[in-house]
């Protein structure tokens, strides 16, 4: 079986590394914010987005911008992959630059429209990521996928449905009659953290950090990433 030319092999490895990088950023974000905040004397916030109003703001915004840049450069098998990547990029930037409302007295002076836009961008971002896991990542250009591919597809399904479930539970936790009863447990933070971790896991798997194909197969067509200007 002939090897890929060295240049193409280098591009493939670079592209897989980008996928792994976005997965690592996604998995690490909630833990870095929480642990870093505690080290700085910042209590665990009501949500991950609430860290925008703390000393951890730069990390929060910077991580989302890094994810957005990768998503903009992402290309897959079809045009819908490009569209989904571009939309996810826009939604990630919206989450970063349209902050959630702060807690306490400051909330009264905070523009309501910003908080609503943040909620809209957040929901759209996670739904787009779930779409990646449930549909786009499961595509294959092989007539007979390998055993590892079947396992990866199962993981993508788990991650996609888990992200959607987290969004539904976040909506339930925000119901006025329920929110005061559960606020002390900070459910929004934990549910957002779980959704981000599932997002990160799906991209790590897509980047072949785990469950690589070990069987010999025909080289798939190379789709190089777009490099943002």
FIMAR-740806 format. One record per residue (C-alpha): residue number from 1; x, z, y; residue in one letter. Coordinates in steps of 0.1 Angstrom, whole numbers. Example, Ala and Ser with C-alpha at 12.3 -4.5 7.8 and 13.67 -1.06 7.14 Angstrom:
residues 2
<pos = 1 u = 123 w = 78 v = -45 code = A>
<pos = 2 u = 137 w = 71 v = -11 code = S>
END
This chain:
residues 229
<pos = 1 u = 0 w = 0 v = 0 code = X>
<pos = 2 u = 17 w = -11 v = 33 code = X>
<pos = 3 u = 21 w = 16 v = 59 code = X>
<pos = 4 u = 7 w = 12 v = 94 code = X>
<pos = 5 u = 32 w = -3 v = 118 code = X>
<pos = 6 u = 51 w = 25 v = 136 code = X>
<pos = 7 u = 35 w = 18 v = 170 code = X>
<pos = 8 u = 0 w = 19 v = 156 code = X>
<pos = 9 u = 8 w = 50 v = 135 code = X>
<pos = 10 u = 21 w = 67 v = 167 code = X>
<pos = 11 u = -11 w = 59 v = 185 code = X>
<pos = 12 u = -33 w = 72 v = 156 code = X>
<pos = 13 u = -13 w = 105 v = 155 code = X>
<pos = 14 u = -15 w = 109 v = 193 code = X>
<pos = 15 u = -53 w = 103 v = 192 code = X>
<pos = 16 u = -58 w = 128 v = 164 code = X>
<pos = 17 u = -36 w = 153 v = 184 code = X>
<pos = 18 u = -60 w = 149 v = 214 code = X>
<pos = 19 u = -89 w = 157 v = 191 code = X>
<pos = 20 u = -71 w = 188 v = 178 code = X>
<pos = 21 u = -63 w = 198 v = 213 code = X>
<pos = 22 u = -98 w = 198 v = 225 code = X>
<pos = 23 u = -109 w = 217 v = 194 code = X>
<pos = 24 u = -82 w = 244 v = 201 code = X>
<pos = 25 u = -93 w = 246 v = 238 code = X>
<pos = 26 u = -129 w = 250 v = 227 code = X>
<pos = 27 u = -123 w = 277 v = 201 code = X>
<pos = 28 u = -99 w = 296 v = 223 code = X>
<pos = 29 u = -119 w = 296 v = 255 code = X>
<pos = 30 u = -144 w = 325 v = 249 code = X>
<pos = 31 u = -117 w = 347 v = 233 code = X>
<pos = 32 u = -92 w = 340 v = 261 code = X>
<pos = 33 u = -118 w = 347 v = 288 code = X>
<pos = 34 u = -130 w = 379 v = 271 code = X>
<pos = 35 u = -96 w = 393 v = 262 code = X>
<pos = 36 u = -79 w = 382 v = 294 code = X>
<pos = 37 u = -107 w = 397 v = 314 code = X>
<pos = 38 u = -105 w = 430 v = 297 code = X>
<pos = 39 u = -67 w = 431 v = 303 code = X>
<pos = 40 u = -75 w = 426 v = 340 code = X>
<pos = 41 u = -101 w = 453 v = 340 code = X>
<pos = 42 u = -130 w = 429 v = 339 code = X>
<pos = 43 u = -160 w = 440 v = 318 code = X>
<pos = 44 u = -174 w = 416 v = 293 code = X>
<pos = 45 u = -197 w = 393 v = 313 code = X>
<pos = 46 u = -233 w = 384 v = 307 code = X>
<pos = 47 u = -223 w = 348 v = 298 code = X>
<pos = 48 u = -192 w = 327 v = 296 code = X>
<pos = 49 u = -202 w = 309 v = 327 code = X>
<pos = 50 u = -203 w = 342 v = 346 code = X>
<pos = 51 u = -165 w = 344 v = 344 code = X>
<pos = 52 u = -166 w = 318 v = 372 code = X>
<pos = 53 u = -172 w = 347 v = 396 code = X>
<pos = 54 u = -142 w = 367 v = 383 code = X>
<pos = 55 u = -104 w = 364 v = 384 code = X>
<pos = 56 u = -107 w = 343 v = 353 code = X>
<pos = 57 u = -123 w = 314 v = 372 code = X>
<pos = 58 u = -93 w = 292 v = 371 code = X>
<pos = 59 u = -90 w = 294 v = 334 code = X>
<pos = 60 u = -127 w = 287 v = 329 code = X>
<pos = 61 u = -128 w = 257 v = 353 code = X>
<pos = 62 u = -94 w = 244 v = 341 code = X>
<pos = 63 u = -104 w = 245 v = 304 code = X>
<pos = 64 u = -136 w = 226 v = 311 code = X>
<pos = 65 u = -118 w = 200 v = 331 code = X>
<pos = 66 u = -93 w = 195 v = 303 code = X>
<pos = 67 u = -121 w = 190 v = 278 code = X>
<pos = 68 u = -138 w = 166 v = 303 code = X>
<pos = 69 u = -107 w = 144 v = 306 code = X>
<pos = 70 u = -104 w = 141 v = 269 code = X>
<pos = 71 u = -141 w = 133 v = 265 code = X>
<pos = 72 u = -138 w = 105 v = 291 code = X>
<pos = 73 u = -109 w = 90 v = 272 code = X>
<pos = 74 u = -127 w = 93 v = 238 code = X>
<pos = 75 u = -136 w = 61 v = 220 code = X>
<pos = 76 u = -152 w = 57 v = 186 code = X>
<pos = 77 u = -167 w = 31 v = 164 code = X>
<pos = 78 u = -194 w = 18 v = 187 code = X>
<pos = 79 u = -205 w = 16 v = 223 code = X>
<pos = 80 u = -227 w = 47 v = 219 code = X>
<pos = 81 u = -195 w = 67 v = 212 code = X>
<pos = 82 u = -182 w = 57 v = 246 code = X>
<pos = 83 u = -215 w = 65 v = 263 code = X>
<pos = 84 u = -217 w = 99 v = 247 code = X>
<pos = 85 u = -181 w = 107 v = 256 code = X>
<pos = 86 u = -187 w = 97 v = 292 code = X>
<pos = 87 u = -219 w = 117 v = 295 code = X>
<pos = 88 u = -203 w = 148 v = 279 code = X>
<pos = 89 u = -174 w = 145 v = 304 code = X>
<pos = 90 u = -199 w = 145 v = 333 code = X>
<pos = 91 u = -218 w = 174 v = 319 code = X>
<pos = 92 u = -186 w = 194 v = 314 code = X>
<pos = 93 u = -176 w = 188 v = 350 code = X>
<pos = 94 u = -211 w = 198 v = 361 code = X>
<pos = 95 u = -208 w = 231 v = 342 code = X>
<pos = 96 u = -174 w = 237 v = 358 code = X>
<pos = 97 u = -183 w = 229 v = 394 code = X>
<pos = 98 u = -220 w = 239 v = 396 code = X>
<pos = 99 u = -216 w = 277 v = 389 code = X>
<pos = 100 u = -242 w = 299 v = 374 code = X>
<pos = 101 u = -258 w = 325 v = 397 code = X>
<pos = 102 u = -237 w = 357 v = 401 code = X>
<pos = 103 u = -251 w = 391 v = 391 code = X>
<pos = 104 u = -259 w = 419 v = 415 code = X>
<pos = 105 u = -268 w = 417 v = 452 code = X>
<pos = 106 u = -249 w = 384 v = 456 code = X>
<pos = 107 u = -275 w = 366 v = 436 code = X>
<pos = 108 u = -300 w = 368 v = 465 code = X>
<pos = 109 u = -277 w = 347 v = 487 code = X>
<pos = 110 u = -268 w = 322 v = 460 code = X>
<pos = 111 u = -285 w = 288 v = 462 code = X>
<pos = 112 u = -311 w = 285 v = 435 code = X>
<pos = 113 u = -305 w = 248 v = 430 code = X>
<pos = 114 u = -269 w = 255 v = 419 code = X>
<pos = 115 u = -280 w = 279 v = 392 code = X>
<pos = 116 u = -306 w = 254 v = 379 code = X>
<pos = 117 u = -281 w = 225 v = 379 code = X>
<pos = 118 u = -257 w = 247 v = 360 code = X>
<pos = 119 u = -283 w = 255 v = 333 code = X>
<pos = 120 u = -292 w = 218 v = 331 code = X>
<pos = 121 u = -256 w = 207 v = 327 code = X>
<pos = 122 u = -249 w = 234 v = 301 code = X>
<pos = 123 u = -278 w = 224 v = 280 code = X>
<pos = 124 u = -270 w = 187 v = 283 code = X>
<pos = 125 u = -234 w = 194 v = 274 code = X>
<pos = 126 u = -241 w = 212 v = 242 code = X>
<pos = 127 u = -268 w = 188 v = 232 code = X>
<pos = 128 u = -243 w = 159 v = 236 code = X>
<pos = 129 u = -217 w = 178 v = 216 code = X>
<pos = 130 u = -243 w = 184 v = 189 code = X>
<pos = 131 u = -251 w = 146 v = 189 code = X>
<pos = 132 u = -214 w = 140 v = 182 code = X>
<pos = 133 u = -214 w = 163 v = 152 code = X>
<pos = 134 u = -247 w = 153 v = 137 code = X>
<pos = 135 u = -244 w = 115 v = 141 code = X>
<pos = 136 u = -212 w = 100 v = 155 code = X>
<pos = 137 u = -186 w = 121 v = 136 code = X>
<pos = 138 u = -204 w = 113 v = 103 code = X>
<pos = 139 u = -199 w = 75 v = 107 code = X>
<pos = 140 u = -174 w = 58 v = 85 code = X>
<pos = 141 u = -160 w = 23 v = 82 code = X>
<pos = 142 u = -155 w = 27 v = 44 code = X>
<pos = 143 u = -181 w = 16 v = 19 code = X>
<pos = 144 u = -171 w = 45 v = -4 code = X>
<pos = 145 u = -161 w = 76 v = 17 code = X>
<pos = 146 u = -136 w = 100 v = 1 code = X>
<pos = 147 u = -145 w = 134 v = -12 code = X>
<pos = 148 u = -129 w = 150 v = 18 code = X>
<pos = 149 u = -152 w = 129 v = 41 code = X>
<pos = 150 u = -183 w = 143 v = 23 code = X>
<pos = 151 u = -170 w = 178 v = 30 code = X>
<pos = 152 u = -162 w = 170 v = 66 code = X>
<pos = 153 u = -197 w = 155 v = 71 code = X>
<pos = 154 u = -212 w = 187 v = 57 code = X>
<pos = 155 u = -192 w = 207 v = 83 code = X>
<pos = 156 u = -203 w = 184 v = 111 code = X>
<pos = 157 u = -239 w = 191 v = 101 code = X>
<pos = 158 u = -234 w = 228 v = 101 code = X>
<pos = 159 u = -217 w = 227 v = 135 code = X>
<pos = 160 u = -243 w = 204 v = 151 code = X>
<pos = 161 u = -273 w = 224 v = 139 code = X>
<pos = 162 u = -256 w = 257 v = 148 code = X>
<pos = 163 u = -251 w = 245 v = 184 code = X>
<pos = 164 u = -287 w = 236 v = 187 code = X>
<pos = 165 u = -298 w = 269 v = 171 code = X>
<pos = 166 u = -276 w = 288 v = 197 code = X>
<pos = 167 u = -293 w = 269 v = 225 code = X>
<pos = 168 u = -327 w = 278 v = 212 code = X>
<pos = 169 u = -318 w = 315 v = 209 code = X>
<pos = 170 u = -303 w = 315 v = 244 code = X>
<pos = 171 u = -337 w = 302 v = 257 code = X>
<pos = 172 u = -355 w = 330 v = 238 code = X>
<pos = 173 u = -331 w = 356 v = 251 code = X>
<pos = 174 u = -338 w = 344 v = 287 code = X>
<pos = 175 u = -376 w = 349 v = 283 code = X>
<pos = 176 u = -386 w = 375 v = 310 code = X>
<pos = 177 u = -403 w = 398 v = 284 code = X>
<pos = 178 u = -373 w = 398 v = 261 code = X>
<pos = 179 u = -343 w = 396 v = 284 code = X>
<pos = 180 u = -344 w = 433 v = 296 code = X>
<pos = 181 u = -346 w = 445 v = 260 code = X>
<pos = 182 u = -315 w = 426 v = 248 code = X>
<pos = 183 u = -294 w = 423 v = 280 code = X>
<pos = 184 u = -273 w = 454 v = 270 code = X>
<pos = 185 u = -260 w = 434 v = 240 code = X>
<pos = 186 u = -249 w = 404 v = 261 code = X>
<pos = 187 u = -266 w = 379 v = 238 code = X>
<pos = 188 u = -260 w = 350 v = 261 code = X>
<pos = 189 u = -222 w = 355 v = 260 code = X>
<pos = 190 u = -221 w = 357 v = 222 code = X>
<pos = 191 u = -244 w = 328 v = 216 code = X>
<pos = 192 u = -224 w = 306 v = 241 code = X>
<pos = 193 u = -192 w = 317 v = 224 code = X>
<pos = 194 u = -206 w = 308 v = 190 code = X>
<pos = 195 u = -217 w = 274 v = 202 code = X>
<pos = 196 u = -183 w = 267 v = 218 code = X>
<pos = 197 u = -165 w = 278 v = 186 code = X>
<pos = 198 u = -187 w = 254 v = 165 code = X>
<pos = 199 u = -179 w = 226 v = 189 code = X>
<pos = 200 u = -142 w = 234 v = 186 code = X>
<pos = 201 u = -143 w = 235 v = 148 code = X>
<pos = 202 u = -161 w = 201 v = 146 code = X>
<pos = 203 u = -134 w = 185 v = 168 code = X>
<pos = 204 u = -106 w = 201 v = 148 code = X>
<pos = 205 u = -120 w = 187 v = 116 code = X>
<pos = 206 u = -124 w = 153 v = 133 code = X>
<pos = 207 u = -88 w = 155 v = 144 code = X>
<pos = 208 u = -79 w = 160 v = 107 code = X>
<pos = 209 u = -63 w = 194 v = 113 code = X>
<pos = 210 u = -80 w = 203 v = 80 code = X>
<pos = 211 u = -96 w = 184 v = 52 code = X>
<pos = 212 u = -75 w = 153 v = 56 code = X>
<pos = 213 u = -81 w = 124 v = 31 code = X>
<pos = 214 u = -56 w = 127 v = 3 code = X>
<pos = 215 u = -67 w = 97 v = -17 code = X>
<pos = 216 u = -52 w = 63 v = -10 code = X>
<pos = 217 u = -75 w = 42 v = 11 code = X>
<pos = 218 u = -75 w = 10 v = 32 code = X>
<pos = 219 u = -63 w = 17 v = 67 code = X>
<pos = 220 u = -92 w = 21 v = 91 code = X>
<pos = 221 u = -92 w = 0 v = 122 code = X>
<pos = 222 u = -74 w = 16 v = 151 code = X>
<pos = 223 u = -94 w = 25 v = 182 code = X>
<pos = 224 u = -71 w = 36 v = 209 code = X>
<pos = 225 u = -82 w = 61 v = 236 code = X>
<pos = 226 u = -88 w = 50 v = 271 code = X>
<pos = 227 u = -63 w = 65 v = 295 code = X>
<pos = 228 u = -81 w = 78 v = 327 code = X>
<pos = 229 u = -65 w = 64 v = 359 code = X>
END
